[in-house]
Amino acid sequence: MNAPYAPRTHRRLTTAAILLVMAMSALEATVVSTAMPTVIAELGGVAYYGWVAASYLLAVTVSVTVYGKLADSYGRRPVFLAGIAMFLLGSLACGASGSIPVLIAARLLQGLGAGAIQPTTMTLIGDLYTLEERGRVQGLFGAVWGVSGIVGPLVGGWLLRGLSWRWVFWVNIPFGVLGALVFLYGYREARPARAPAALDLQGAASLGLSAGCLLLGCGGHRPAVTLTVSALAAVLFVLVERRAEDPMVPLGLLRERTVAVTTASTMLLGGAMMGALTFMPLYAQGVLRATPTQAGATVAAMLVGWPIASAVTARLLVKVGFRRPMLLGSWVVAAALLGIAATLSPAVPRWSLQAWMVLYGLGMGVANTASLLVVQTSVDASRRGVVTGVNAFGRSIGSAVGTGALGALLTWRLLGLLPFETVQALLRPDRRGEPLPGDPAALAEALSRALLPLFWVLAGVGLLNVLVAHAMPEDSPRRGGAPR
């Protein structure tokens, strides 16, 4: 599909800017997950461990489809730059936080920025490169995640030892600033293909209310009330979108089988991905007595396998089609999650978990790449932003709800096994110099029992995604055609 969005754009400089911003996002994912056990140990608030990640994901969830729509109506340039600015302000606020509630609020602001960056980045790639070209450039984008997966935990561990956890949030700021400057110079946007319509504020508000209450309910906060409000808001959202002149989410898209299946799949895969990124470092540091650097390296193994599989998959899609890679990736993800849950114990070697995480990343790279490219290929350029936003929304809502629900499950399990203060003592980086309030082996076993059900839930999510992936319609491999 040859449809560059802006012929005057300097493709190489724009691609360099996208790579810098992707490096910012990738470092955020790896470095912050490395630091979170230490942050909780210093600020307290173990009961809200999952909410530090869930608040970020909630903001992404609420805003991602709005930004996708804005990118189609008003252009990629202003949305992308606004997203970078909000992300950087959120990063500054996160590093300056003095309590868990303030950190959660700052993560919300950071998430609002990421909500603009994610769909716009993917849309820009779709604008600038054809399907065949994306197979070649995917290696560059994958290399950013691969390098970040290796370097992120090392940088995070060094910052925690030499400076403070606050620098974990500040380290990605130079990448964002430089990326914005390069983008300003290199990207020259043409006028959007269609005149912008009035922003669907009612749709955005009802969708935000529904997603927020769903997350609160799954997180155990008055579920009878919040889940009811979420359902009512979802009904209101459907009614508003059906009557809107230019709806934020064209409901007709979700009636297309390809979009429906990929949205459901990315929702499940998003929950599985963030569950692993959020709770695996906690297990490694609290149960296996790993250092923050070692705990981060355990999850970073996933980000090493992911870009390799993504680059290979992007090249093969034109030849083999979309359905088979999506099925293969889903099966690999499910197998890796089952392997993690079955082998997890206080005696498991970290290299074993890293091996499972590499396999997990390989499966995620195959499935997610096929899922994203198939929806972008199935629509014309004028709808690419919104369909990319819908895809990103599925991943974000799955990630947010999954992380919140797993955090609530962890809190419930800890109530009967370990005091929160004991968990914080286990997570302190300098705990080796002070006695723990109890037998270390018994404490590690108790924390392991609290965390193990979370990983069996993730394995169940992986198996459910396999069933969803089998609903993907057949496509035309020889022509790289998207299924309808």
ZAMIVEX-133815 format. One record per atom (N, C-alpha, C): residue in three letters; x, y, z. Coordinates in pm, whole numbers, plus 50000, padded with zeros to 5 digits. Example, Ala and Ser with C-alpha at 12.3 -4.5 7.8 and 13.67 -1.06 7.14 Angstrom:
2
Ala513194943150780;Ala512304955050780;Ala513204967050780;Ser512854977550708;Ser513674989450714;Ser512905000350787;
END
This chain:
484
Met500854988050000;Met500005000050000;Met500885012450000;Asn500935019849890;Asn501765031749880;Asn500905044049903;Ala501035049850023;Ala500255061750053;Ala500985070250155;Pro502155075650122;Pro502855084150217;Pro502005096250253;Tyr501935099450381;Tyr501015109750428;Tyr501475123750389;Ala502825126050387;Ala503335139250354;Ala504535137750262;Pro504395140350131;Pro505485138350037;Pro506725146550069;Arg506565158150134;Arg507705166850161;Arg508485162550285;Thr508005152850356;Thr508665148350477;Thr510015142050447;His510995144950532;His512295138450524;His512175125150599;Arg512055114250523;Arg511745101350585;Arg512795096950687;Arg514045098950653;Arg515095093950743;Arg515115101650875;Leu514975114950868;Leu514955122750991;Leu513705119651073;Thr512575118351006;Thr511355114851078;Thr511475101251144;Thr512055091751073;Thr512265078451130;Thr513215079251250;Ala514265087551239;Ala515195089351351;Ala514465094951473;Ala513565104651449;Ala512795110351559;Ala511905099851625;Ile511255091751542;Ile510395081151596;Ile511225071351678;Leu512425068051630;Leu513295058851703;Leu513705064551839;Leu513985077551844;Leu514335083851971;Leu513175083552070;Val511985086352020;Val510815086052109;Val510505071752151;Met510685062252060;Met510505048252099;Met511525044052204;Ala512755049152193;Ala513765046252295;Ala513325051652430;Met512705063552432;Met512175069252555;Met511125060052616;Ser510195055352533;Ser509145046552583;Ser509695033152628;Ala510665027752551;Ala511235014652586;Ala511995015352716;Leu512755026252737;Leu513475027752863;Leu512495029152979;Glu511395036152954;Glu510375037553060;Glu509865023853104;Ala509635014953006;Ala509085001753038;Ala510074993253116;Thr511354993253073;Thr512324984353136;Thr512894990153265;Val513235002953264;Val513875008953381;Val512895010453496;Val511665014753467;Val510675016753574;Val510295003353637;Ser510114992853558;Ser509774979853616;Ser510904974753704;Thr512154978053668;Thr513304974353751;Thr513254981453886;Ala512834993953886;Ala512905002254006;Ala511705000954098;Met510574995954051;Met509344996654129;Met509424989954267;Pro510024978054279;Pro510134972554416;Pro510884981854511;Thr511934988554463;Thr512684997854547;Thr511855010254580;Val511095015254482;Val510225026754507;Val509215023554617;Ile508615011954609;Ile507635007954709;Ile508305006254845;Ala509515000854846;Ala510224999054972;Ala510505012355040;Glu510775023154961;Glu511085036155019;Glu509835044155053;Leu508855044354961;Leu507665052654983;Leu506555045255056;Gly506645031855065;Gly505565024055123;Gly504465021855021;Gly503325016655069;Gly502185014954981;Gly502205002254900;Val502604991054961;Val502594978254890;Val501204975054838;Ala500184978854912;Ala498804976154869;Ala498474982954737;Tyr499234993254701;Tyr498985000654577;Tyr500054997854473;Tyr500784986854488;Tyr501874983554396;Tyr501364983054252;Gly500254976154229;Gly499724975054093;Gly499194988054038;Trp498824997454126;Trp498205009754079;Trp499205019454018;Val500465018154054;Val501465026853991;Val501525024153842;Ala501425011653804;Ala501375008153662;Ala499975010053605;Ala498945006453684;Ala497575006953633;Ala497125021253606;Ser497575030953686;Ser497175044853663;Ser497725049853530;Tyr498955046453501;Tyr499555049853372;Tyr498755043753258;Leu498415030953273;Leu497685023953168;Leu496265029053154;Leu495645033053265;Leu494295038653259;Leu494295051353174;Ala495275060053195;Ala495345072453117;Ala495555069352969;Val496405059552939;Val496595055452800;Val495275050352742;Thr494595042052819;Thr493345035952773;Thr492295046452739;Val492135056052828;Val491095066152810;Val491405075252692;Ser492675077852668;Ser493045088052570;Ser493455082752434;Val493815069952422;Val494465065252301;Val493545066252178;Thr492265062952193;Thr491375063952077;Thr491075078552042;Val491055087152145;Val490855101452119;Val491995106752033;Tyr493205103452070;Tyr494365108151995;Tyr494415102051854;Gly494005089451842;Gly493955083551710;Gly493005091051619;Lys491875095051674;Lys490915102951598;Lys491475116751564;Leu492115123151664;Leu492695136251640;Leu493795135751534;Ala494565124951532;Ala495635123751433;Ala495075122851292;Asp493895116751276;Asp493265116151145;Asp492655129651107;Ser492065136651204;Ser491335148951173;Ser492215161251167;Tyr493205162351257;Tyr494005174551267;Tyr495465172451228;Gly495865160151202;Gly497235157751161;Gly498055150551266;Arg499085143551220;Arg499945135851310;Arg500855145051393;Arg501335155851331;Arg502355164351392;Arg501945170151528;Pro500825177351539;Pro500485183351668;Pro500205173051776;Val499585161851738;Val499265151451836;Val500545145051890;Phe501485142051801;Phe502735135651841;Phe503535144851934;Leu503655157551900;Leu504425166951981;Leu503755169452116;Ala502435170352117;Ala501735172252245;Ala501935160152336;Gly501935148252276;Gly502155136252354;Gly503535135952417;Ile504545139952341;Ile505915140252395;Ile505985150152512;Ala505375161852495;Ala505425172052601;Ala504775166952730;Met503605160852719;Met502935155752840;Met503705144352904;Phe504295135852821;Phe505085124752875;Phe506285130052954;Leu506955140252901;Leu508125145752969;Leu507725152753099;Leu506625160153097;Leu506155166553221;Leu505785156153325;Gly505145145253280;Gly504815134453372;Gly506055127853430;Ser507075126253347;Ser508325120253395;Ser508975128953501;Leu508985142253479;Leu509535151353580;Leu508765150353711;Ala507435149653701;Ala506605148953822;Ala506795135653894;Cys506955124653818;Cys507175111553881;Cys508435111653965;Gly509525117153908;Gly510775117453981;Gly510745126254103;Ala509855136154105;Ala509755145354218;Ala508745140854323;Ser508095129554301;Ser507015125054390;Ser507555121754530;Gly506775125554632;Gly507145122654769;Gly506265112354836;Ser505275107454765;Ser504375097354821;Ser503775089154707;Ile503215077754741;Ile502605069154639;Ile501425075954572;Pro500505082754644;Pro499405089654574;Pro499895099854473;Val500935107554506;Val501475117354412;Val502105110354292;Leu502805099254316;Leu503405091754207;Leu502335086254114;Ile501235081454171;Ile500145076154088;Ile499555087254002;Ala499375099154059;Ala498845110453982;Ala499805114553871;Ala501105114553900;Ala502095118053799;Ala502135107753688;Arg501935095153724;Arg501885084653622;Arg500675086353531;Leu499585091753585;Leu498425094753501;Leu498795104853393;Leu499515115453431;Leu499925125453334;Leu500875119353231;Gln501795111153277;Gln502715104453186;Gln501935095653088;Gly500915088853138;Gly500095080253053;Gly499305087952949;Leu498865100152983;Leu498155108352884;Leu499085111652767;Gly500365113652796;Gly501315115952689;Gly501555103452607;Ala501715092152675;Ala501925079552603;Ala500725075952518;Gly499525079852562;Gly498325077252484;Gly498345084152349;Ala499045095452339;Ala499195102252210;Ala500355096452130;Ile501425092752199;Ile502625087952129;Ile502375074452063;Gln501745065152134;Gln501615051452084;Gln500885050451951;Pro499635055151940;Pro498945053551811;Pro499545062151701;Thr500045074151737;Thr500595082851634;Thr501885077151577;Thr502715071251662;Thr503935064851615;Thr503615053751517;Met502695044951554;Met502335033851465;Met501685038851338;Thr500905049751346;Thr500265055251228;Thr501305061651135;Leu502275068651193;Leu503335074651112;Leu504125064051036;Ile504415053051101;Ile505125042151033;Ile504295036950917;Gly502965035450939;Gly502085031050832;Gly501995041150719;Asp502105054250751;Asp502065064650649;Asp503335064850564;Leu504455063250629;Leu505745065350562;Leu506245053250485;Tyr505785041350523;Tyr506335029350461;Tyr505205020050413;Thr505415013950299;Thr504485003950251;Thr504644991250335;Leu503724981750315;Leu503794969250390;Leu505114962050364;Glu505564961950238;Glu506814955350204;Glu508004962550269;Glu507984975950270;Glu509084983550330;Glu509114982050481;Arg507954980650542;Arg507914979250687;Arg508674966850733;Gly508714956650649;Gly509484944950684;Gly510954947950699;Arg511454957650618;Arg512874961150625;Arg513174970550742;Val512294980350765;Val512584990050871;Val512214984751009;Gln511434973951014;Gln511034968551143;Gln512244964551226;Gly513314960651159;Gly514524957051232;Gly515074968751312;Leu514964981051256;Leu515424992851330;Leu514584995051455;Phe513274994451438;Phe512404996651553;Phe512584985551657;Gly512734973251608;Gly512954962251701;Gly514274963451774;Ala515294968851707;Ala516604970251770;Ala516534979851889;Val515674990051879;Val515524999351992;Val515034991952115;Trp514004983552096;Trp513484976052210;Trp514484965652258;Gly515204959452166;Gly516184949552206;Gly517304955552288;Val517864966852241;Val518924973552316;Val518414978552451;Ser517194984052450;Ser516614988852577;Ser516394977252674;Gly516014965652619;Gly515804954052704;Gly517084949552772;Ile518224951652705;Ile519504947852763;Ile520054958852853;Val519994971352803;Val520594982552873;Val519714987452988;Gly518384987052969;Gly517474992553069;Gly517714987653211;Pro517724974553235;Pro517954969753371;Pro519324973753427;Leu520354974253339;Leu521684978353384;Leu521664992953426;Val521015001353343;Val520915015553376;Val520095017453504;Gly518965010253513;Gly518135011253632;Gly518875007153757;Gly519614996153752;Gly520374991653868;Gly521465001453906;Trp522145007153804;Trp523195016953832;Trp522615029553896;Leu521485034253846;Leu520855046153903;Leu520415043654047;Leu519865031754073;Leu519415028654208;Leu520585027954306;Arg521725022654260;Arg522885021554348;Arg523605034854363;Gly523795042054252;Gly524635053954254;Gly523915066954282;Leu522635067854246;Leu521915080454262;Leu520645078154343;Ser519535076554275;Ser518245074854342;Ser517245069254242;Trp516185063454292;Trp515155058254203;Trp514505069554123;Arg514615081954171;Arg513985093154100;Arg514585095053962;Trp515875092053948;Trp516525093553818;Trp516035083153717;Val515385072853765;Val514805062953676;Val513755069353585;Phe513025079053639;Phe511995086053560;Phe512585097453479;Trp513725102553521;Trp514325113953452;Trp515265109853339;Val515715097353338;Val516745093253244;Val516265093653099;Asn514945092253077;Asn514445091952939;Asn514135105852883;Ile514285116352965;Ile513935129852920;Ile514795134552802;Pro516115132452802;Pro516915136952686;Pro516455130552555;Phe516035117952558;Phe515575111452436;Phe514315118252383;Gly513405121752473;Gly512175128352430;Gly512415142152374;Val513265149852439;Val513565163552391;Val514215163052253;Leu515235154552239;Leu515925153552111;Leu514995148352002;Gly514165138452036;Gly513205133151939;Gly512245143751889;Ala511765152151980;Ala510835162851941;Ala511515172951848;Leu512755176551878;Leu513475186151793;Leu513715180651653;Val514145168051646;Val514385161951514;Val513085160851436;Phe511995157251504;Phe510695155951438;Phe510225169451384;Leu510415180151462;Leu510035193451416;Leu510755197251288;Tyr512005193351278;Tyr512805196951161;Tyr512495187951042;Gly512275175151066;Gly512185165550956;Gly510805162750902;Tyr509745164850983;Tyr508405160750939;Tyr507615172750888;Arg507225172250763;Arg506435182850701;Arg505095176850660;Glu504065180550733;Glu502775174050715;Glu501915181150613;Ala501275173150528;Ala500285178650436;Ala498975181050511;Arg498075188150448;Arg496765190350508;Arg496045177050523;Pro495385174650638;Pro494645162050652;Pro493695159650537;Ala493445146950508;Ala492665143050390;Ala491235147950397;Arg490725150450516;Arg489345154950526;Arg489255166050630;Ala488235174650617;Ala488085185750711;Ala487755180350850;Pro488375185850953;Pro488105180851088;Pro486695183951133;Ala486085174151198;Ala484755176051254;Ala484875179651401;Ala483765183451461;Ala483775186551604;Ala484185174151682;Leu485025176351783;Leu485525165151863;Leu484375158851941;Asp484325145751941;Asp483265138252008;Asp483535137652158;Leu483295148852228;Leu483585149652370;Leu482685140552453;Gln481415139152414;Gln480525130352488;Gln480985115852478;Gly481425111852360;Gly481935098352345;Gly483185096152427;Ala484095106052425;Ala485325104852502;Ala485045104152651;Ala484095112252699;Ala483785112352842;Ala483145099252887;Ser482195094152809;Ser481545081652848;Ser482505069952840;Leu483395069852741;Leu484385059252730;Leu485355059852847;Gly485795071952882;Gly486705073452995;Gly486075069053125;Leu484805072553146;Leu484105068553268;Leu483965053353275;Ser483625047253163;Ser483465032753161;Ser484795025653189;Ala485875030153122;Ala487175023753143;Ala487685025753284;Gly487535037953336;Gly488005040653471;Gly487265032553577;Cys485945031853566;Cys485175024053664;Cys485435009153650;Leu485665004553526;Leu486004990453507;Leu487314987053578;Leu488294995853567;Leu489564993653634;Leu489404993853786;Leu488625003453836;Leu488395004053981;Leu487684991454031;Gly486674986953955;Gly485954975053996;Gly486814962653996;Cys487604960953891;Cys488494949253884;Cys489594950053989;Gly489904962254034;Gly490894963954138;Gly490334962354278;Gly489044958954290;Gly488454956054420;Gly487874968054491;His487704979354423;His487154991354487;His485654992054462;Arg484874988054563;Arg483424987854555;Arg482944982354421;Pro483264969954390;Pro482974964554257;Pro481494964854218;Ala480594963154316;Ala479174963154282;Ala478764976654222;Val479324987454276;Val478975000854229;Val479755004254102;Thr481075002554108;Thr481925007053996;Thr481664998953869;Leu481464985953882;Leu481224977853762;Leu479854980953701;Thr478874984153787;Thr477554988153736;Thr477645001353659;Val478365010953718;Val478545023753650;Val479295021853519;Ser480305012953520;Ser481065010253399;Ser480165004753288;Ala479284995453324;Ala478384989553224;Ala477425000053169;Leu476875008453257;Leu475945018853213;Leu476655029053122;Ala477885032553159;Ala478645041953077;Ala478985035952941;Ala479235022852938;Ala479515016252811;Ala478295016552720;Val477105014352777;Val475875015252699;Val475685029452646;Leu475935039352733;Leu475825053352691;Leu476805056352578;Phe478015050952587;Phe479025053152484;Phe478525047952348;Val477945036152348;Val477425030352223;Val476335039152165;Leu475415043852252;Leu474325052452205;Leu474855065552148;Val475845071452217;Val476425083952170;Val477125082152036;Glu477885071452024;Glu478645069251901;Glu477725066351782;Arg476605059951806;Arg475675056951697;Arg475025069651644;Arg474915079951728;Arg474255092351687;Arg475245103151645;Ala476525101451678;Ala477515111951650;Ala477735113451500;Glu477895126051456;Glu478135128751315;Glu479485123051271;Asp480495124751357;Asp481845119451329;Asp482315112651457;Pro481895100251481;Pro482175093651609;Pro483655091451633;Met484035091451762;Met485415089151799;Met485865075151759;Val484985065451781;Val485245051551740;Val484105047151648;Pro484305046651518;Pro483255041751429;Pro482905027351464;Leu481685025251515;Leu481305011951561;Leu481285001751448;Gly481145006851325;Gly481184997651212;Gly482514990351202;Leu483594996651250;Leu484894990051249;Leu484864977251331;Leu484214977851447;Leu484184966351536;Leu483274955251484;Arg482444958451384;Arg481634947951322;Arg482424940451216;Glu483564945851177;Glu484444938851085;Glu485214928251162;Arg485134915951115;Arg485684904751192;Arg487164906351221;Thr487924911151125;Thr489354912851146;Thr489644922551261;Val488974933951262;Val489194943851366;Val488734938551502;Ala487594931851504;Ala487074926451631;Ala488024916151691;Val488514907051608;Val489394896451658;Val490724902251706;Thr491314911151626;Thr492604916751666;Thr492484925551790;Thr491374932651804;Thr491174940851924;Thr491064932052048;Ala490294921152039;Ala490174911852152;Ala491514905452184;Ser492264901852081;Ser493554895352104;Ser494554904952168;Thr494634917252117;Thr495574926752177;Thr495174930252320;Met493884929752350;Met493434932052486;Met493994921352581;Leu493884908852540;Leu494394897852623;Leu495914897952630;Leu496554900052516;Leu498024900352516;Leu498564912252596;Gly497854923452591;Gly498274935052671;Gly498234932152819;Gly497164925252865;Gly497094921553005;Gly498204912053045;Ala498494902452959;Ala499564892852988;Ala500924899752991;Met501154908852897;Met502454915652891;Met502704924053015;Met501744932753052;Met501964941453166;Met501954933753297;Gly501214922753302;Gly501264914453422;Gly502664909153447;Ala503304904553340;Ala504674899353353;Ala505654910553388;Leu505554922053318;Leu506464933153343;Leu506324938753484;Thr505124938253540;Thr504864944253670;Thr505234934953785;Phe504894922053775;Phe504994913353891;Phe506194903853888;Met506814901853772;Met508004893453770;Met509174899753847;Pro509444913053834;Pro510494918953918;Pro510214917554067;Leu508944918654106;Leu508584917054246;Leu508914903054295;Tyr508654892854212;Tyr508974879154249;Tyr510484877154257;Ala511194882354157;Ala512644880354153;Ala513334887054272;Gln512914899254304;Gln513574906654410;Gln513114902254548;Gly511814899354564;Gly511304895954695;Gly511454881354732;Val511344872354633;Val511384857854661;Val512774852054631;Leu513334855454515;Leu514624849754476;Leu515794857654531;Arg515514868454605;Arg516534876754667;Arg517494882754565;Ala516984885954447;Ala517794892054342;Ala517974906954369;Thr519034912654313;Thr519214927054319;Thr518254933654220;Pro518024946954231;Pro517164953554133;Pro517624951353990;Thr518944951753967;Thr519444949553831;Thr519114935553782;Gln519314925553868;Gln519024911753831;Gln517524909753808;Ala516694916153892;Ala515244914953875;Ala514804921153743;Gly515394932653709;Gly515054938853582;Gly515504930753464;Ala516674924353476;Ala517174916053366;Ala516284903953342;Thr515584899453445;Thr514694887953429;Thr513554891153334;Val512924902753350;Val511824906353259;Val512344911853127;Ala513534917953130;Ala514074923653006;Ala514344913052901;Ala514494900652945;Ala514694889852848;Ala513534889252748;Met512334892852793;Met511194893152702;Met511404903352591;Leu511994914752625;Leu512184925352528;Leu513364922752436;Val514124912252463;Val515184908052371;Val514584899452260;Gly513724890052298;Gly513114881252198;Gly512084888152112;Trp511384897952167;Trp510284904552097;Trp510724911051965;Pro511704920051964;Pro512034926751838;Pro512574917251732;Ile513254906751773;Ile513754896951675;Ile512574890651601;Ala511594886051678;Ala510424879851617;Ala509624889851535;Ser509534902351584;Ser508764912551514;Ser509374915551377;Ala510704916951373;Ala511354920051245;Ala511184908751145;Val511354896351190;Val511214884751101;Val509774883651052;Thr508824885551143;Thr507414884351107;Thr507004894751004;Ala507454907151023;Ala507094917750928;Ala507564914550787;Arg508704907850775;Arg509224904150643;Arg508434892650581;Leu507904883750664;Leu507264871650613;Leu505774873350584;Leu505164884050637;Leu503714885350626;Leu503234885650481;Val504004892250395;Val503594893050254;Val503534879150192;Lys504384869950238;Lys504444856550180;Lys503474846750246;Val503334847550378;Val502534837350448;Val501184842450496;Gly500934855550486;Gly499664860850533;Gly499724864150681;Phe498574867750739;Phe498514872650876;Phe498034862150976;Arg497154853150933;Arg496504844151028;Arg497484834451091;Arg498344828351011;Arg499244818251064;Arg500264823951164;Pro500884835551137;Pro501754841351239;Pro501014844851369;Met499784849651356;Met499034853051477;Met498744840651561;Leu498394829651494;Leu498174817051567;Leu499454811851631;Leu500544812051554;Leu501814807151605;Leu502254815151727;Gly502204828351715;Gly502614836851827;Gly501754834451950;Ser500454832751931;Ser499554830552045;Ser499874817552117;Trp500154806952041;Trp500514794052102;Trp501834795152179;Val502814802252123;Val504104803752192;Val503934811552322;Val503134822252318;Val502874829952440;Val502224821252547;Ala501214813552509;Ala500534804852606;Ala501484794552664;Ala502334788552580;Ala503274778552629;Ala504274784652727;Ala504754796652697;Ala505714803152786;Ala505084806552921;Leu503854811652920;Leu503184815053045;Leu502904802653129;Leu502504791853064;Leu502304779253137;Leu503624774253196;Gly504714775653121;Gly506004771453171;Gly506434779453292;Ile506204792553289;Ile506554800953403;Ile505764796953527;Ala504444795653511;Ala503594792353625;Ala503944778553683;Ala504284768953596;Ala504554755353643;Ala505894754153713;Thr506864762553679;Thr508214761253737;Thr508504771253848;Leu507614780753870;Leu507884791453966;Leu507934786054109;Ser509024788654178;Ser509194784754318;Ser510394792254374;Pro510554792854507;Pro511724799854564;Pro513064793754521;Ala513044781454469;Ala514294774954429;Ala514564775954279;Val513674781954202;Val513854782454057;Val515044791354023;Pro515944786953935;Pro517064795553896;Pro516574806953805;Arg517184818453820;Arg516754830053741;Arg516954827753592;Trp518004820153555;Trp518244817853413;Trp517074810253351;Ser516404801653432;Ser515244794353380;Ser514104803953349;Leu513854813553439;Leu512804823453414;Leu513164832153294;Gln514434835653281;Gln514854843653166;Gln514634836253035;Ala514884823153036;Ala514664815252914;Ala513194815152877;Trp512314813552975;Trp510874813952947;Trp510464827752897;Met511074838352952;Met510714851852910;Met511184854852768;Val512334849252728;Val512764850752589;Val511734844452496;Leu511294832152530;Leu510274825452449;Leu508984833552448;Tyr508624838952562;Tyr507424847252574;Tyr507524859352481;Gly508684865952481;Gly508884877452394;Gly508814873852247;Leu509354862252211;Leu509274857852072;Leu507814856452028;Gly507004850152113;Gly505584848652080;Gly504854861852071;Met505154870952164;Met504504884152162;Met504904891952036;Gly506164890851997;Gly506604898051878;Gly505904893351752;Val505694880251740;Val505004874851623;Val503534878751624;Ala502844876451735;Ala501394878851741;Ala501044893651729;Asn501754902151801;Asn501424916451798;Asn501724922851664;Thr502824918851601;Thr503154924551470;Thr502094920951367;Ala501704908251365;Ala500674904051270;Ala499354911151298;Ser499014912851425;Ser497754919151464;Ser497704933751420;Leu498784941151444;Leu498794955351409;Leu498774957351258;Leu499624950251187;Leu499734952451042;Leu498484948150967;Val497784938151017;Val496594933650946;Val495494944350954;Val495334951051069;Val494284961251076;Val494664973650997;Gln495964977250997;Gln496374988850919;Gln496234986350769;Thr496434973950727;Thr496324970550586;Thr494874969450541;Ser493964967150633;Ser492574964550596;Ser491754977350578;Val492344989350604;Val491605001850587;Val492425011450502;Asp491775022050453;Asp492505032050375;Asp493205041850469;Ala494035050750411;Ala494875059750491;Ala494055069150578;Ser492865073050534;Ser492065082650611;Ser491545076650741;Arg491485063350751;Arg491015056850874;Arg492145049650948;Arg493375051050901;Arg494465043550961;Arg494725047951105;Gly494595061051131;Gly494825065851266;Gly493815060451364;Val492535060651327;Val491515056151421;Val491565041151441;Val491835033351335;Val491895018851353;Val493135014951433;Thr494225022551417;Thr495415020151499;Thr495115023751644;Gly494335034551663;Gly493935038251799;Gly493055027751864;Val492155021751787;Val491305011051841;Val492154999151883;Asn493144995751799;Asn494044984751832;Asn494824987751960;Ala495345000051969;Ala496085003952088;Ala495175004552211;Phe493915008552191;Phe492965008852302;Phe492744994952359;Gly492614984952271;Gly492444971352319;Gly493604967052406;Arg494834969852361;Arg496004966152440;Arg496024973852573;Ser495664986652570;Ser495734994852690;Ser494694990752793;Ile493464988352749;Ile492434984452846;Ile492734970852904;Gly493264961752822;Gly493664948752876;Gly494784950052976;Ser495774958452944;Ser496894960453035;Ser496444966753166;Ala495604977053157;Ala495174984153277;Ala494314975353367;Val493304969053309;Val492394960753388;Val493144948653444;Gly494004942553359;Gly494744930953406;Gly495664934353521;Thr496404945453510;Thr497324949353617;Thr496574952953744;Gly495464960253730;Gly494674963753847;Gly494084951553916;Ala493554942253838;Ala492964930253895;Ala494024921453961;Leu495184920053898;Leu496254912053959;Leu496784918654086;Gly496844932054086;Gly497244939154207;Gly496264936854321;Ala494964936854290;Ala493954934054393;Ala494084919754444;Leu494334910354353;Leu494514896354394;Leu495744894954484;Leu496834901954452;Leu498024901354536;Leu497744906954675;Thr497054918454681;Thr496724924354811;Thr495904914754895;Trp494924908354833;Trp494074898754906;Trp494884886854956;Arg495804881854873;Arg496634870554914;Arg497584874355027;Leu498144886355022;Leu499084890555125;Leu498424892155261;Leu497144895955263;Leu496454898155390;Leu496494885755478;Gly496494873955417;Gly496514861755497;Gly497874855455513;Leu498924861755453;Leu500234855355454;Leu501344864055511;Leu501404876755473;Leu502504885355514;Leu502014899555543;Pro502514906055649;Pro502234920355668;Pro502914928555559;Phe502304939555524;Phe502874948155420;Phe504264953055459;Glu504474955955588;Glu505784960855632;Glu506864950455609;Thr506534937755623;Thr507514927155599;Thr507884926455451;Val506884928255364;Val507154928155221;Val508084939755184;Gln507824951555241;Gln508684962955214;Gln510114960255260;Ala510284953555373;Ala511624950155420;Ala512324940455323;Leu511564931155267;Leu512134921755170;Leu512614928755045;Leu511964939655009;Leu512254946354883;Leu513344956954893;Arg513784960255013;Arg514804970555026;Arg516124965954965;Pro516744974354879;Pro518004970354817;Pro519124967754918;Asp519094974855034;Asp520154973355134;Asp519774963755246;Arg518764955155218;Arg518274946255324;Arg519324936355372;Arg520364933855290;Arg521364923955329;Arg522114928255456;Gly522114941355483;Gly522834945955602;Gly521984946255727;Glu520704943155719;Glu519824943555835;Glu519054930455846;Pro518764926155969;Pro517994913755985;Pro516544915555941;Leu515994905255883;Leu514584905455843;Leu513714901655961;Pro512464906155964;Pro511554902856075;Pro511014888656062;Gly511884878756068;Gly511464864856055;Gly512484856855977;Asp512214844055963;Asp513104835255888;Asp513054838855739;Pro514184842255675;Pro514164846655534;Pro513554836355441;Ala513874823455462;Ala513344813055375;Ala511824812055388;Ala511314813155511;Ala509874812355532;Ala509164824455473;Leu509794836155485;Leu509204848255428;Leu509144847455275;Ala510234842555215;Ala510254841155070;Ala509204831155024;Glu509024820255097;Glu508014810255062;Glu506614816155071;Ala506374824355174;Ala505044830455189;Ala504764840255075;Leu505754848355039;Leu505544857754929;Leu505354850254797;Ser506064839254781;Ser505884830954661;Ser504464825654652;Arg503924820954765;Arg502544815954764;Arg501544826954731;Ala501864839254773;Ala500974850454743;Ala500994854054595;Leu502164852754532;Leu502324856954394;Leu501984846154292;Leu502134833554328;Leu501964822654230;Leu500604822754161;Pro499474825054231;Pro498184825254160;Pro498114835654048;Leu498854846554063;Leu498854856953959;Leu499394851353827;Phe500414843053836;Phe501024837753714;Phe500174826653652;Trp499404819453733;Trp498454809853676;Trp497314817153605;Val496924828653658;Val495904836853589;Val496444841353453;Leu497704845753450;Leu498304849853323;Leu498354838253223;Ala498644826253272;Ala498654814553183;Ala497254812153126;Gly496224813853209;Gly494854812353159;Gly494514822753054;Val495004834953072;Val494794845452972;Val495454841652840;Gly496644835752848;Gly497334831352727;Gly496544820852651;Leu495984811352723;Leu495184800852658;Leu493904806652597;Leu493274816152666;Leu492084822452611;Leu492404829852482;Asn493584836052476;Asn493974843152354;Asn494144833652237;Val494584821352263;Val494704811452155;Val493344809052091;Leu492304807952174;Leu490954805852121;Leu490504817852036;Val490824829852084;Val490454841952009;Val491184842351875;Ala492474839051875;Ala493264839551752;Ala492724829951647;His492154818751688;His491614809151593;His490384814651520;Ala489804825551572;Ala488654831751505;Ala489064841051393;Met490374843451376;Met490834852151268;Met490494845951133;Pro489854853551044;Pro489504847950912;Pro490734845450827;Glu490574837050728;Glu491664833950635;Glu491974846250550;Asp493254847250507;Asp493624858250420;Asp494304852750296;Ser494934861650220;Ser495534857750092;Ser497064859050104;Pro497744848450146;Pro499174849450174;Pro499994854750057;Arg499744850149937;Arg500594853749824;Arg500564868749795;Arg499444874849823;Arg499334889249795;Arg499474897749921;Gly499644891150037;Gly499734898750160;Gly498424905550189;Gly497324900250135;Gly496034906750152;Gly495504905350292;Ala494824915550340;Ala494264915150474;Ala492924907850469;Pro492654899250569;Pro491364892850577;Pro490284902950612;Arg489114899850570;Arg488014909250598;Arg487074903550702;
END
